[in-house]
Amino acid sequence: MAYSVIIHIAGEPSVVGEIEELPKNTDTIITISNPRLRDGKDVHYIEPNVTKVIWPLNKVALIEILESEEEESLIGFVRE
């Protein structure tokens, strides 16, 4: 199952992409598929035809995991 994430890299704009599995405590890199800016535009320092990028985790300040559409439809608010 792929996870949609927002990667916050120190000194750079946030990058959105997909990862196959969440990083473990022992991991030193993270592989992002389909990297793009939050507004969907290309990342200025990555070539337009690149589909995967490997970043060292020591450059990553924060990883946000986005809710998938399946999870969103399973859990909802109940009004009585």
LOPAPA-209950 format. One record per residue: residue number from 1; y, z negated, x of N, C-alpha, C, O in turn. Coordinates in pm, 1 decimal, decimal comma. Atoms other than C-alpha are relative to their C-alpha. Layout:
// LOPAPA-209950
(NUM; (Y; Z; X); (Y; Z; X); (Y; Z; X); (Y; Z; X))
...
***
This chain:
// LOPAPA-209950
(1; (-117,8; 0,0; 84,5); (0,0; 0,0; 0,0); (123,4; 0,0; 88,5); (137,6; -86,0; 175,4))
(2; (-123,2; -7,5; -76,8); (334,5; 101,7; 144,3); (105,9; -90,9; -61,5); (113,9; -107,4; -183,3))
(3; (-110,2; 86,3; 42,2); (630,5; -133,0; 127,6); (130,7; 71,1; 29,3); (147,1; 127,9; 137,3))
(4; (-134,3; -49,6; -25,2); (988,6; -14,3; 88,3); (80,5; -115,9; 57,5); (79,9; -226,3; 3,1))
(5; (-72,4; 106,2; -68,7); (1210,9; -209,9; 325,2); (139,5; 47,2; 39,4); (166,7; 166,9; 49,3))
(6; (-130,5; -23,0; -61,0); (1567,6; -236,8; 447,4); (-3,1; -72,9; 133,1); (-26,1; -193,8; 138,0))
(7; (0,8; 55,4; -134,0); (1587,0; -291,2; 822,8); (144,6; -15,8; 45,4); (221,2; 80,5; 43,8))
(8; (-133,3; 27,2; -51,8); (1902,1; -454,9; 960,3); (-10,6; -8,2; 151,9); (-71,0; -100,4; 206,7))
(9; (3,3; -7,7; -145,6); (1947,8; -357,6; 1324,2); (135,8; -44,9; 51,3); (239,2; -2,1; 0,1))
(10; (-124,4; 54,6; -54,0); (2207,8; -543,0; 1530,3); (95,3; 110,9; 41,9); (58,5; 198,0; 120,6))
(11; (-102,7; -95,1; -36,9); (2528,1; -339,6; 1557,1); (-12,4; 137,6; -62,2); (64,4; 226,9; -26,7))
(12; (21,7; -130,2; 63,4); (2400,8; -51,0; 1340,4); (-3,6; -16,5; -151,7); (-25,8; -126,9; -201,4))
(13; (13,8; 9,2; 146,1); (2405,2; 32,7; 968,5); (-145,8; -24,2; -39,7); (-237,7; 11,4; 33,9))
(14; (134,8; 28,3; 50,6); (2105,0; -79,5; 763,3); (-75,5; 129,9; -24,3); (-17,5; 230,5; -65,3))
(15; (85,7; -116,3; 16,1); (1811,7; 162,9; 749,2); (-106,6; -31,3; -104,1); (-170,9; -136,1; -99,0))
(16; (102,3; 13,3; 103,1); (1584,8; 210,3; 447,5); (-119,1; 86,3; 39,7); (-102,3; 194,1; 96,8))
(17; (119,4; -77,7; -28,9); (1226,5; 326,6; 485,7); (-123,1; -67,0; -57,6); (-112,9; -164,1; -132,5))
(18; (126,6; 54,4; 47,5); (860,9; 257,3; 415,6); (-84,2; -42,1; 120,5); (-81,7; 21,6; 225,8))
(19; (95,0; 45,8; -101,3); (607,1; 60,2; 618,7); (-135,4; -16,2; -67,1); (-142,8; -46,2; -186,2))
(20; (135,4; 10,7; 54,9); (229,0; 53,1; 573,0); (-42,8; -144,8; -19,9); (-108,9; -176,7; -118,7))
(21; (33,5; 141,2; 13,8); (189,9; -321,2; 632,7); (111,6; -83,8; 58,6); (186,1; -38,2; 145,3))
(22; (-104,2; 89,8; -48,1); (416,5; -616,1; 692,0); (-28,6; -42,1; 143,6); (-144,6; -58,8; 181,1))
(23; (22,4; 38,9; -139,1); (470,7; -714,5; 1056,0); (-60,4; -140,2; 10,4); (-31,0; -228,6; -70,0))
(24; (62,8; 130,4; -25,3); (263,1; -1002,6; 1192,0); (79,5; -73,6; 106,8); (167,4; -15,5; 170,3))
(25; (-69,4; 81,3; -101,0); (381,5; -1284,7; 1419,5); (-16,7; 56,6; 139,8); (71,7; 39,5; 223,7))
(26; (29,2; -50,7; -134,3); (225,0; -1110,7; 1720,6); (52,9; 141,0; 25,0); (46,9; 189,3; 138,0))
(27; (-49,5; -137,1; -15,7); (379,3; -765,6; 1658,0); (129,0; 2,8; 81,5); (210,8; -88,9; 73,8))
(28; (-122,4; -18,2; -78,5); (647,4; -639,0; 1895,4); (77,7; 123,5; -44,1); (191,7; 143,3; -2,2))
(29; (-66,0; -121,1; 50,0); (729,7; -310,8; 1716,4); (-20,7; 11,0; -150,7); (-108,5; -53,2; -208,1))
(30; (16,0; -30,7; 141,6); (775,7; -186,5; 1362,1); (16,6; 150,9; -16,2); (109,2; 210,0; 39,3))
(31; (-2,8; -144,6; 23,9); (705,8; 170,5; 1246,3); (51,0; 25,6; -141,0); (-6,6; -21,8; -239,0))
(32; (-63,7; -31,2; 127,7); (928,6; 302,5; 968,7); (-20,6; 147,8; -31,2); (6,3; 233,4; 53,0))
(33; (13,1; -138,7; 46,2); (847,8; 618,9; 771,6); (121,1; 36,3; -83,8); (176,0; -48,3; -154,4))
(34; (-112,7; -53,0; 77,9); (1122,9; 833,1; 617,6); (127,5; -83,0; 16,1); (184,1; -127,9; -83,6))
(35; (-121,8; 79,7; -19,8); (1418,6; 649,0; 777,8); (122,9; 70,8; -54,8); (139,7; 191,5; -37,0))
(36; (-123,2; -53,0; 56,8); (1749,9; 696,7; 599,8); (96,9; -115,2; -20,4); (56,8; -231,6; -20,2))
(37; (-98,0; 103,4; 30,8); (2070,7; 509,9; 531,2); (-16,5; -43,6; -145,0); (-85,6; 22,3; -222,6))
(38; (15,3; 52,4; 136,5); (2100,9; 305,1; 214,2); (49,5; 97,4; -106,1); (1,7; 95,2; -219,6))
(39; (-49,2; -98,5; 96,4); (2294,5; 585,9; 47,5); (-80,4; 129,5; 1,2); (-44,3; 225,4; -67,1))
(40; (88,4; -115,1; -2,8); (2015,2; 834,1; 129,6); (32,9; 103,0; 107,0); (-41,7; 199,4; 124,5))
(41; (-38,5; -95,0; -103,8); (2197,1; 1013,6; 412,5); (-82,9; -22,4; 126,2); (-146,0; -126,8; 142,8))
(42; (71,0; 10,6; -127,4); (2044,4; 1080,3; 754,6); (66,7; -104,1; 89,3); (188,2; -123,2; 84,2))
(43; (-51,5; 95,1; -98,9); (2081,3; 814,0; 1024,8); (57,7; 83,5; 113,6); (-9,5; 173,7; 163,6))
(44; (-71,1; -87,3; -93,5); (2333,6; 956,5; 1273,7); (-65,5; 11,4; 137,6); (-46,7; 113,0; 204,5))
(45; (60,7; -4,5; -132,6); (2132,2; 873,4; 1588,4); (-147,2; 42,9; -3,5); (-215,0; 37,5; 99,1))
(46; (137,0; -50,2; 14,1); (1798,3; 1008,4; 1455,4); (7,2; 146,6; -41,7); (84,4; 182,7; -130,5))
(47; (3,7; -142,7; 33,8); (1721,9; 1380,9; 1443,6); (-41,6; 18,8; -146,4); (-123,1; -58,2; -197,1))
(48; (27,6; -20,5; 142,9); (1707,2; 1521,0; 1086,1); (-147,2; 24,9; -34,7); (-188,6; -7,2; -146,1))
(49; (139,1; -32,1; 33,0); (1340,3; 1634,0; 1109,6); (-98,1; -111,5; 36,6); (-219,2; -91,0; 27,8))
(50; (86,1; 112,9; -36,3); (1204,9; 1292,7; 1223,0); (-51,7; -67,1; -127,0); (25,3; -94,5; -219,0))
(51; (58,3; 65,0; 117,0); (962,4; 1134,0; 974,3); (-42,5; -144,2; 26,5); (-59,1; -220,7; -68,5))
(52; (36,3; 137,3; -35,2); (865,6; 812,8; 1162,5); (78,7; -44,9; 122,1); (102,0; 32,6; 214,8))
(53; (-73,4; 59,6; -111,3); (1058,1; 582,1; 1394,4); (-64,6; -132,9; 33,7); (-104,4; -207,9; -55,5))
(54; (54,0; 128,2; -46,5); (929,2; 291,9; 1603,5); (114,2; -78,7; 62,0); (176,5; -33,0; 157,8))
(55; (-103,5; 86,9; -53,3); (1174,7; 7,5; 1664,5); (-62,8; -125,4; 59,5); (-160,3; -177,6; 5,6))
(56; (45,5; 129,7; -51,0); (1121,8; -296,2; 1886,1); (54,3; -110,0; -92,2); (170,8; -106,2; -132,0))
(57; (-42,3; 105,2; 93,2); (1135,3; -607,0; 1668,0); (110,7; -88,1; 57,1); (181,5; -154,2; -19,0))
(58; (-107,6; 82,7; -54,6); (1370,2; -780,4; 1911,3); (138,1; 59,0; -29,1); (238,4; -9,9; -10,6))
(59; (-126,3; -62,9; 41,2); (1642,6; -533,3; 1796,1); (26,6; -18,6; -149,3); (138,0; 4,8; -196,0))
(60; (-11,2; 14,4; 145,7); (1578,7; -608,1; 1426,6); (46,5; -141,9; -32,6); (-16,7; -240,0; 6,7))
(61; (-53,4; 129,8; 38,7); (1790,1; -888,7; 1282,6); (-65,4; -52,7; -127,8); (-85,8; -173,2; -142,3))
(62; (48,9; 40,9; 131,0); (1643,0; -891,9; 931,3); (-76,9; 114,5; -63,0); (-39,4; 230,8; -47,5))
(63; (76,2; -98,5; 76,3); (1382,1; -710,9; 720,8); (-1,5; -45,6; -145,5); (-48,5; -155,2; -176,3))
(64; (4,2; 29,2; 143,8); (1427,8; -701,6; 342,6); (-109,5; 85,0; -62,3); (-118,2; 204,9; -36,0))
(65; (108,4; -70,6; 68,0); (1126,7; -607,6; 130,1); (44,5; 25,7; -143,3); (73,8; -67,7; -217,9))
(66; (-45,0; -36,7; 133,8); (1220,9; -418,3; -184,7); (-115,0; -7,4; -98,7); (-230,4; 16,9; -63,6))
(67; (99,7; 8,6; 105,9); (1038,6; -467,6; -511,2); (-43,5; 140,9; -39,3); (39,9; 229,7; -57,1))
(68; (48,6; -131,4; 40,4); (816,9; -175,7; -604,1); (17,5; 18,2; -150,1); (35,5; -78,8; -223,7))
(69; (-14,5; -28,7; 142,3); (843,5; -4,6; -940,9); (-116,2; -56,9; -80,0); (-97,9; -97,1; -194,9))
(70; (116,0; 55,7; 68,9); (490,1; -121,4; -1030,1); (19,4; -149,0; -25,2); (-7,2; -197,4; -135,2))
(71; (-21,9; 143,1; 16,6); (577,9; -486,6; -970,1); (109,3; -26,5; -101,3); (100,4; -121,6; -179,0))
(72; (-110,9; 17,1; 92,2); (901,8; -446,8; -1163,4); (-46,4; 15,5; -144,3); (1,4; -56,2; -232,1))
(73; (46,2; -20,7; 137,0); (716,6; -317,9; -1470,8); (-100,3; -107,9; -42,6); (-116,7; -132,6; -162,1))
(74; (95,6; 104,1; 34,5); (453,9; -594,1; -1452,3); (67,0; -131,4; -38,1); (20,9; -201,9; -127,9))
(75; (-68,4; 127,0; 22,2); (696,7; -884,3; -1445,0); (134,0; 27,9; -62,8); (214,9; 103,8; -9,2))
(76; (-126,5; -19,3; 68,8); (980,2; -899,0; -1690,8); (43,9; -128,8; -66,3); (-28,7; -228,1; -66,9))
(77; (-51,6; 117,3; 68,8); (1193,9; -1142,1; -1880,8); (-50,7; -1,4; -144,1); (-66,2; 103,1; -207,3))
(78; (48,7; 16,9; 136,1); (1069,3; -1279,4; -2210,5); (105,8; -73,4; -79,4); (148,3; -182,5; -41,3))
(79; (-97,8; 66,2; 87,0); (1315,4; -1360,4; -2486,5); (-70,3; -46,6; -125,5); (-152,1; 24,7; -183,7))
(80; (58,0; 52,9; 123,7); (1219,7; -1577,2; -2774,7); (103,4; -13,6; -105,4); (72,9; -56,7; -216,6))
***
